[in-house]
């Protein structure tokens, strides 16, 4: 049994003080990931800080810059079905609806979704070594069962993948994460929020231990006209992505003016290659252009024993998602058959 103390602060200042005074504390809101990890004894926090009563974090608000600020306590369901998100940022709505189940989306929060841990088999099995759980103990996934594991950005310490769908869309939209801690508030560009494993795979993000997520800010541009979120998985419902693609384009007269492309299920963080994106600027929105970009994105990919198939799967998924986005016919998350 895991013994822990519990606090429910009524203000942000109180929550920050709680975290600063308890080195082994964890913040909890919906608990859809942390509670599972505690049941498996993967996470053993000595103190839980319930942030569900922090004021002002449960709203979606317009920003002065013309974007949207989504509070950390807004549920995934509320984000996906918000009229402003559906109209201006349909890529984000689609990605959220591609993930989990309605029951989990009702409970899961925006902040919690950003902080999900990997679904690596060995990470969840405390009878096996895992560098994410116990740094220096080893990564059995590299030589073991690794069908769901990463093909990009891996290291000899870890080949785990980031599980979120929402975060893949946020990466493509170039969102900003607002956080607070004892040193005050700061804004983290989404590309810098999650990190690759390197020599310290136990650290999933650049968030300090005593910082709490306040909100995610979306920029004014949402690529509403030309987007698609394509998720490929072992079954059509309630499964994590083998490969997912968030594609967002600005197309004029059949020519791509700007492109954003993010991949999920292939790396320790939502994967972007801005160099490959730049290849599309000024090029015709054709299958040939999309194939060239897919090849560039996957040039550094490395397959392992069971997951080498992901390289070709990702290549085809990129081409398909870009074609869907260019045509203005995004992948449906209701009828999940690939268009």
C-alpha beads as a LAMMPS data file, in Angstrom:
LAMMPS data file: protein, C-alpha beads

339 atoms
338 bonds

1 atom types
1 bond types

-500.0 500.0 xlo xhi
-500.0 500.0 ylo yhi
-500.0 500.0 zlo zhi

Masses

1 110.0

Atoms # bond

1 1 1 0.000 0.000 0.000
2 1 1 1.219 3.492 -0.889
3 1 1 0.831 5.853 2.052
4 1 1 0.561 9.522 1.167
5 1 1 -0.720 12.781 2.559
6 1 1 -3.234 14.918 0.698
7 1 1 -3.896 18.625 0.331
8 1 1 -6.494 20.600 -1.599
9 1 1 -5.216 24.178 -1.857
10 1 1 -7.653 26.969 -2.609
11 1 1 -5.196 29.264 -4.379
12 1 1 -2.291 29.041 -6.793
13 1 1 0.061 30.492 -4.194
14 1 1 -0.916 27.811 -1.708
15 1 1 -0.460 25.061 -4.304
16 1 1 3.034 26.298 -5.149
17 1 1 3.977 26.433 -1.466
18 1 1 2.725 22.862 -0.993
19 1 1 4.874 21.626 -3.880
20 1 1 7.934 23.505 -2.682
21 1 1 7.644 22.070 0.838
22 1 1 7.094 18.431 -0.237
23 1 1 9.918 17.155 -2.480
24 1 1 8.012 13.971 -3.376
25 1 1 4.691 15.677 -4.116
26 1 1 2.596 15.237 -7.248
27 1 1 -0.170 17.472 -8.561
28 1 1 -3.430 15.681 -9.344
29 1 1 -6.585 16.776 -11.158
30 1 1 -8.542 14.220 -13.230
31 1 1 -6.081 11.505 -12.223
32 1 1 -6.679 9.425 -15.358
33 1 1 -2.965 8.651 -15.676
34 1 1 -1.487 9.247 -12.223
35 1 1 -3.985 7.000 -10.419
36 1 1 -3.182 4.141 -12.813
37 1 1 0.530 4.650 -12.205
38 1 1 -0.040 4.585 -8.455
39 1 1 -2.043 1.351 -8.723
40 1 1 0.869 -0.264 -10.551
41 1 1 3.279 1.312 -8.031
42 1 1 5.163 2.934 -10.882
43 1 1 4.568 6.282 -9.179
44 1 1 4.789 6.421 -5.375
45 1 1 4.143 10.045 -4.394
46 1 1 4.341 10.847 -0.684
47 1 1 2.053 13.846 -1.026
48 1 1 -0.806 14.604 -3.456
49 1 1 -1.790 18.185 -4.219
50 1 1 -5.331 18.339 -5.602
51 1 1 -5.497 21.370 -7.901
52 1 1 -9.133 20.983 -8.966
53 1 1 -10.240 23.968 -6.885
54 1 1 -7.679 26.455 -8.112
55 1 1 -9.647 29.468 -9.383
56 1 1 -9.558 30.588 -12.995
57 1 1 -8.065 27.441 -14.532
58 1 1 -11.343 25.955 -15.734
59 1 1 -12.085 28.477 -18.509
60 1 1 -11.417 28.971 -22.207
61 1 1 -10.812 32.658 -22.899
62 1 1 -9.944 34.912 -25.823
63 1 1 -6.460 36.420 -25.696
64 1 1 -5.528 39.964 -26.617
65 1 1 -3.459 38.583 -29.483
66 1 1 -6.555 36.970 -30.994
67 1 1 -5.926 33.385 -29.908
68 1 1 -7.423 31.224 -27.164
69 1 1 -6.176 30.468 -23.663
70 1 1 -7.309 27.046 -22.428
71 1 1 -7.102 26.619 -18.661
72 1 1 -5.276 23.596 -17.277
73 1 1 -8.442 22.290 -15.594
74 1 1 -10.647 22.397 -18.699
75 1 1 -11.646 18.835 -19.546
76 1 1 -10.664 17.276 -22.847
77 1 1 -14.354 16.973 -23.716
78 1 1 -14.983 20.664 -23.050
79 1 1 -12.055 21.631 -25.301
80 1 1 -13.062 19.314 -28.136
81 1 1 -16.654 20.539 -28.241
82 1 1 -16.047 24.220 -27.556
83 1 1 -17.555 26.166 -30.459
84 1 1 -14.492 28.398 -30.832
85 1 1 -12.134 25.420 -30.912
86 1 1 -14.292 23.520 -33.400
87 1 1 -14.525 26.545 -35.687
88 1 1 -11.030 28.037 -35.416
89 1 1 -8.855 25.069 -34.330
90 1 1 -10.598 21.969 -35.706
91 1 1 -7.261 20.133 -35.819
92 1 1 -7.132 20.231 -32.011
93 1 1 -10.753 19.142 -31.639
94 1 1 -10.192 16.231 -34.034
95 1 1 -7.040 15.067 -32.241
96 1 1 -8.762 15.042 -28.850
97 1 1 -11.731 13.096 -30.204
98 1 1 -9.302 10.527 -31.664
99 1 1 -8.004 9.736 -28.185
100 1 1 -9.193 7.707 -25.197
101 1 1 -12.932 7.182 -24.601
102 1 1 -15.763 9.640 -23.855
103 1 1 -15.618 8.724 -20.164
104 1 1 -11.882 9.419 -19.945
105 1 1 -12.177 12.634 -21.953
106 1 1 -14.817 13.833 -19.486
107 1 1 -12.370 13.398 -16.595
108 1 1 -9.010 14.167 -18.201
109 1 1 -7.776 17.751 -18.041
110 1 1 -5.750 19.872 -20.422
111 1 1 -2.837 20.121 -17.992
112 1 1 -2.891 16.425 -17.211
113 1 1 -2.893 15.492 -20.886
114 1 1 0.372 17.374 -21.355
115 1 1 1.958 15.381 -18.522
116 1 1 0.983 11.836 -19.524
117 1 1 3.709 9.249 -19.043
118 1 1 4.683 6.708 -21.678
119 1 1 2.756 3.469 -22.290
120 1 1 5.938 1.369 -22.597
121 1 1 5.350 -2.186 -21.365
122 1 1 8.554 -2.176 -19.301
123 1 1 7.816 1.184 -17.698
124 1 1 4.575 -0.245 -16.304
125 1 1 6.143 -3.534 -15.188
126 1 1 8.020 -2.869 -11.948
127 1 1 9.543 -6.361 -12.096
128 1 1 11.692 -5.265 -15.067
129 1 1 14.434 -2.628 -15.348
130 1 1 13.505 0.758 -16.801
131 1 1 15.631 3.878 -17.065
132 1 1 12.532 6.049 -16.812
133 1 1 11.622 4.521 -13.444
134 1 1 15.127 3.831 -12.153
135 1 1 17.834 5.765 -14.010
136 1 1 20.777 3.541 -14.866
137 1 1 18.884 0.259 -14.598
138 1 1 18.669 -0.292 -18.368
139 1 1 16.165 -0.278 -21.224
140 1 1 14.968 -3.822 -21.980
141 1 1 12.693 -2.512 -24.729
142 1 1 15.677 -1.995 -27.035
143 1 1 16.256 -5.747 -27.345
144 1 1 12.831 -6.857 -26.142
145 1 1 9.211 -6.419 -27.213
146 1 1 9.209 -3.032 -28.919
147 1 1 6.371 -2.979 -31.458
148 1 1 4.857 0.236 -30.056
149 1 1 8.149 2.016 -29.472
150 1 1 9.923 4.998 -31.011
151 1 1 11.649 5.228 -34.377
152 1 1 12.803 8.872 -34.098
153 1 1 14.801 10.724 -31.475
154 1 1 15.716 7.607 -29.496
155 1 1 18.804 7.075 -27.359
156 1 1 20.584 4.042 -25.949
157 1 1 18.810 4.825 -22.670
158 1 1 15.196 4.836 -23.882
159 1 1 12.990 4.199 -26.923
160 1 1 9.636 5.002 -25.288
161 1 1 6.952 7.075 -27.018
162 1 1 4.765 9.951 -25.863
163 1 1 1.125 8.785 -25.837
164 1 1 -0.961 11.962 -26.252
165 1 1 -3.071 12.814 -29.296
166 1 1 -3.913 16.315 -28.089
167 1 1 -0.232 17.199 -27.796
168 1 1 0.470 16.279 -31.412
169 1 1 -2.071 18.859 -32.568
170 1 1 -0.753 21.439 -30.089
171 1 1 2.749 20.908 -31.472
172 1 1 1.544 21.539 -35.020
173 1 1 -0.360 24.643 -33.905
174 1 1 2.719 25.962 -32.058
175 1 1 0.898 26.466 -28.778
176 1 1 2.519 27.948 -25.684
177 1 1 2.328 26.391 -22.207
178 1 1 1.967 28.748 -19.233
179 1 1 3.263 27.457 -15.893
180 1 1 3.877 28.811 -12.391
181 1 1 6.216 27.939 -9.547
182 1 1 8.130 29.464 -6.650
183 1 1 10.150 31.555 -9.111
184 1 1 7.033 33.028 -10.704
185 1 1 5.229 32.388 -13.966
186 1 1 6.803 31.581 -17.327
187 1 1 5.719 30.696 -20.859
188 1 1 7.203 27.644 -22.591
189 1 1 6.926 27.233 -26.387
190 1 1 5.323 23.872 -27.034
191 1 1 8.348 22.580 -28.952
192 1 1 10.407 23.079 -25.772
193 1 1 7.936 21.628 -23.279
194 1 1 8.495 17.904 -23.948
195 1 1 12.000 16.530 -24.372
196 1 1 13.838 13.651 -26.018
197 1 1 15.260 10.930 -23.730
198 1 1 18.987 11.526 -24.201
199 1 1 20.871 10.496 -21.067
200 1 1 17.988 11.429 -18.721
201 1 1 14.853 9.650 -19.955
202 1 1 13.259 9.930 -16.512
203 1 1 12.492 13.584 -17.359
204 1 1 9.593 13.772 -19.805
205 1 1 9.291 17.560 -19.857
206 1 1 11.203 20.743 -19.069
207 1 1 8.706 21.531 -16.289
208 1 1 10.352 21.910 -12.897
209 1 1 9.203 19.560 -10.126
210 1 1 7.530 22.391 -8.191
211 1 1 5.842 24.058 -11.190
212 1 1 2.178 23.627 -12.095
213 1 1 0.600 24.041 -15.535
214 1 1 -1.771 27.014 -15.711
215 1 1 -2.945 27.062 -19.314
216 1 1 -2.227 26.374 -22.959
217 1 1 -2.356 29.351 -25.302
218 1 1 -3.256 28.916 -28.962
219 1 1 -2.026 31.471 -31.517
220 1 1 -4.521 33.289 -33.772
221 1 1 -3.808 31.037 -36.789
222 1 1 -5.634 27.720 -36.528
223 1 1 -5.367 26.396 -40.130
224 1 1 -9.108 25.739 -40.071
225 1 1 -9.506 25.401 -43.839
226 1 1 -6.804 22.832 -44.534
227 1 1 -6.010 20.356 -41.780
228 1 1 -6.258 16.690 -40.871
229 1 1 -5.499 14.487 -37.878
230 1 1 -4.858 10.913 -38.973
231 1 1 -4.384 8.246 -36.314
232 1 1 -3.347 4.693 -37.168
233 1 1 -3.738 2.098 -34.410
234 1 1 -4.375 -1.577 -33.810
235 1 1 -8.107 -1.081 -33.320
236 1 1 -10.402 1.804 -34.214
237 1 1 -11.537 2.571 -30.679
238 1 1 -9.653 3.305 -27.469
239 1 1 -6.124 2.519 -28.545
240 1 1 -2.896 4.506 -28.559
241 1 1 -1.394 5.505 -31.883
242 1 1 1.142 3.388 -33.682
243 1 1 1.542 6.466 -35.856
244 1 1 -0.461 9.683 -35.891
245 1 1 -0.082 12.779 -38.039
246 1 1 -1.317 16.330 -37.483
247 1 1 -1.154 18.173 -40.801
248 1 1 -1.948 21.865 -41.220
249 1 1 -1.537 23.790 -44.464
250 1 1 -2.118 27.205 -45.947
251 1 1 -2.926 26.610 -49.596
252 1 1 -3.437 29.243 -52.277
253 1 1 -4.175 28.421 -55.893
254 1 1 -2.987 24.862 -55.493
255 1 1 0.340 25.963 -53.990
256 1 1 1.371 25.423 -50.388
257 1 1 2.234 28.732 -48.721
258 1 1 2.908 27.326 -45.225
259 1 1 2.954 23.862 -43.694
260 1 1 2.932 22.393 -40.214
261 1 1 3.422 18.699 -39.575
262 1 1 3.639 16.835 -36.270
263 1 1 3.810 13.094 -35.612
264 1 1 2.699 11.042 -32.641
265 1 1 3.488 7.468 -31.643
266 1 1 6.993 7.679 -33.095
267 1 1 9.113 9.529 -30.516
268 1 1 9.532 10.481 -26.867
269 1 1 7.738 13.760 -27.692
270 1 1 5.428 15.001 -30.458
271 1 1 7.799 15.019 -33.442
272 1 1 8.273 17.989 -35.748
273 1 1 10.824 18.550 -38.491
274 1 1 10.659 22.227 -39.397
275 1 1 13.191 21.734 -42.161
276 1 1 10.937 19.209 -43.869
277 1 1 7.956 21.547 -43.396
278 1 1 9.863 24.342 -45.101
279 1 1 10.358 22.103 -48.147
280 1 1 6.653 22.447 -48.915
281 1 1 6.576 26.250 -49.022
282 1 1 6.025 27.380 -52.596
283 1 1 5.578 23.854 -53.914
284 1 1 2.415 22.481 -55.510
285 1 1 0.079 20.578 -53.210
286 1 1 0.656 17.279 -54.986
287 1 1 1.384 13.681 -54.085
288 1 1 4.958 14.141 -55.292
289 1 1 5.546 17.076 -52.951
290 1 1 4.036 15.221 -50.008
291 1 1 6.123 12.109 -50.727
292 1 1 9.321 14.178 -50.713
293 1 1 8.427 15.669 -47.330
294 1 1 7.592 12.255 -45.882
295 1 1 10.961 10.918 -47.021
296 1 1 12.749 13.880 -45.434
297 1 1 10.950 13.521 -42.104
298 1 1 11.776 9.829 -41.883
299 1 1 15.345 9.965 -43.179
300 1 1 16.776 9.666 -39.628
301 1 1 14.259 7.021 -38.507
302 1 1 15.591 3.819 -36.975
303 1 1 13.507 0.680 -36.597
304 1 1 14.039 -1.987 -33.964
305 1 1 13.201 -5.680 -33.991
306 1 1 9.408 -5.378 -33.864
307 1 1 8.690 -1.814 -34.969
308 1 1 10.560 -1.309 -38.237
309 1 1 7.171 -1.442 -39.979
310 1 1 6.418 1.954 -38.430
311 1 1 8.803 3.696 -40.819
312 1 1 6.803 2.839 -43.923
313 1 1 3.527 3.227 -42.008
314 1 1 4.550 6.760 -41.001
315 1 1 5.639 7.565 -44.549
316 1 1 2.258 6.589 -45.948
317 1 1 0.417 8.325 -43.097
318 1 1 2.229 11.619 -43.737
319 1 1 1.383 11.487 -47.428
320 1 1 -2.261 10.687 -46.713
321 1 1 -2.713 13.319 -43.997
322 1 1 -1.162 16.043 -46.156
323 1 1 -3.389 15.054 -49.070
324 1 1 -6.458 15.184 -46.826
325 1 1 -5.436 18.594 -45.506
326 1 1 -4.742 20.003 -48.965
327 1 1 -8.114 18.829 -50.241
328 1 1 -9.939 20.253 -47.223
329 1 1 -11.298 16.789 -46.395
330 1 1 -9.974 16.032 -42.887
331 1 1 -10.061 12.554 -41.444
332 1 1 -13.370 11.924 -39.661
333 1 1 -13.144 10.839 -36.017
334 1 1 -16.693 9.458 -36.185
335 1 1 -16.257 7.278 -39.260
336 1 1 -12.653 6.257 -38.640
337 1 1 -12.170 4.536 -41.971
338 1 1 -9.311 6.332 -43.722
339 1 1 -10.642 8.662 -46.378

Bonds

1 1 1 2
2 1 2 3
3 1 3 4
4 1 4 5
5 1 5 6
6 1 6 7
7 1 7 8
8 1 8 9
9 1 9 10
10 1 10 11
11 1 11 12
12 1 12 13
13 1 13 14
14 1 14 15
15 1 15 16
16 1 16 17
17 1 17 18
18 1 18 19
19 1 19 20
20 1 20 21
21 1 21 22
22 1 22 23
23 1 23 24
24 1 24 25
25 1 25 26
26 1 26 27
27 1 27 28
28 1 28 29
29 1 29 30
30 1 30 31
31 1 31 32
32 1 32 33
33 1 33 34
34 1 34 35
35 1 35 36
36 1 36 37
37 1 37 38
38 1 38 39
39 1 39 40
40 1 40 41
41 1 41 42
42 1 42 43
43 1 43 44
44 1 44 45
45 1 45 46
46 1 46 47
47 1 47 48
48 1 48 49
49 1 49 50
50 1 50 51
51 1 51 52
52 1 52 53
53 1 53 54
54 1 54 55
55 1 55 56
56 1 56 57
57 1 57 58
58 1 58 59
59 1 59 60
60 1 60 61
61 1 61 62
62 1 62 63
63 1 63 64
64 1 64 65
65 1 65 66
66 1 66 67
67 1 67 68
68 1 68 69
69 1 69 70
70 1 70 71
71 1 71 72
72 1 72 73
73 1 73 74
74 1 74 75
75 1 75 76
76 1 76 77
77 1 77 78
78 1 78 79
79 1 79 80
80 1 80 81
81 1 81 82
82 1 82 83
83 1 83 84
84 1 84 85
85 1 85 86
86 1 86 87
87 1 87 88
88 1 88 89
89 1 89 90
90 1 90 91
91 1 91 92
92 1 92 93
93 1 93 94
94 1 94 95
95 1 95 96
96 1 96 97
97 1 97 98
98 1 98 99
99 1 99 100
100 1 100 101
101 1 101 102
102 1 102 103
103 1 103 104
104 1 104 105
105 1 105 106
106 1 106 107
107 1 107 108
108 1 108 109
109 1 109 110
110 1 110 111
111 1 111 112
112 1 112 113
113 1 113 114
114 1 114 115
115 1 115 116
116 1 116 117
117 1 117 118
118 1 118 119
119 1 119 120
120 1 120 121
121 1 121 122
122 1 122 123
123 1 123 124
124 1 124 125
125 1 125 126
126 1 126 127
127 1 127 128
128 1 128 129
129 1 129 130
130 1 130 131
131 1 131 132
132 1 132 133
133 1 133 134
134 1 134 135
135 1 135 136
136 1 136 137
137 1 137 138
138 1 138 139
139 1 139 140
140 1 140 141
141 1 141 142
142 1 142 143
143 1 143 144
144 1 144 145
145 1 145 146
146 1 146 147
147 1 147 148
148 1 148 149
149 1 149 150
150 1 150 151
151 1 151 152
152 1 152 153
153 1 153 154
154 1 154 155
155 1 155 156
156 1 156 157
157 1 157 158
158 1 158 159
159 1 159 160
160 1 160 161
161 1 161 162
162 1 162 163
163 1 163 164
164 1 164 165
165 1 165 166
166 1 166 167
167 1 167 168
168 1 168 169
169 1 169 170
170 1 170 171
171 1 171 172
172 1 172 173
173 1 173 174
174 1 174 175
175 1 175 176
176 1 176 177
177 1 177 178
178 1 178 179
179 1 179 180
180 1 180 181
181 1 181 182
182 1 182 183
183 1 183 184
184 1 184 185
185 1 185 186
186 1 186 187
187 1 187 188
188 1 188 189
189 1 189 190
190 1 190 191
191 1 191 192
192 1 192 193
193 1 193 194
194 1 194 195
195 1 195 196
196 1 196 197
197 1 197 198
198 1 198 199
199 1 199 200
200 1 200 201
201 1 201 202
202 1 202 203
203 1 203 204
204 1 204 205
205 1 205 206
206 1 206 207
207 1 207 208
208 1 208 209
209 1 209 210
210 1 210 211
211 1 211 212
212 1 212 213
213 1 213 214
214 1 214 215
215 1 215 216
216 1 216 217
217 1 217 218
218 1 218 219
219 1 219 220
220 1 220 221
221 1 221 222
222 1 222 223
223 1 223 224
224 1 224 225
225 1 225 226
226 1 226 227
227 1 227 228
228 1 228 229
229 1 229 230
230 1 230 231
231 1 231 232
232 1 232 233
233 1 233 234
234 1 234 235
235 1 235 236
236 1 236 237
237 1 237 238
238 1 238 239
239 1 239 240
240 1 240 241
241 1 241 242
242 1 242 243
243 1 243 244
244 1 244 245
245 1 245 246
246 1 246 247
247 1 247 248
248 1 248 249
249 1 249 250
250 1 250 251
251 1 251 252
252 1 252 253
253 1 253 254
254 1 254 255
255 1 255 256
256 1 256 257
257 1 257 258
258 1 258 259
259 1 259 260
260 1 260 261
261 1 261 262
262 1 262 263
263 1 263 264
264 1 264 265
265 1 265 266
266 1 266 267
267 1 267 268
268 1 268 269
269 1 269 270
270 1 270 271
271 1 271 272
272 1 272 273
273 1 273 274
274 1 274 275
275 1 275 276
276 1 276 277
277 1 277 278
278 1 278 279
279 1 279 280
280 1 280 281
281 1 281 282
282 1 282 283
283 1 283 284
284 1 284 285
285 1 285 286
286 1 286 287
287 1 287 288
288 1 288 289
289 1 289 290
290 1 290 291
291 1 291 292
292 1 292 293
293 1 293 294
294 1 294 295
295 1 295 296
296 1 296 297
297 1 297 298
298 1 298 299
299 1 299 300
300 1 300 301
301 1 301 302
302 1 302 303
303 1 303 304
304 1 304 305
305 1 305 306
306 1 306 307
307 1 307 308
308 1 308 309
309 1 309 310
310 1 310 311
311 1 311 312
312 1 312 313
313 1 313 314
314 1 314 315
315 1 315 316
316 1 316 317
317 1 317 318
318 1 318 319
319 1 319 320
320 1 320 321
321 1 321 322
322 1 322 323
323 1 323 324
324 1 324 325
325 1 325 326
326 1 326 327
327 1 327 328
328 1 328 329
329 1 329 330
330 1 330 331
331 1 331 332
332 1 332 333
333 1 333 334
334 1 334 335
335 1 335 336
336 1 336 337
337 1 337 338
338 1 338 339
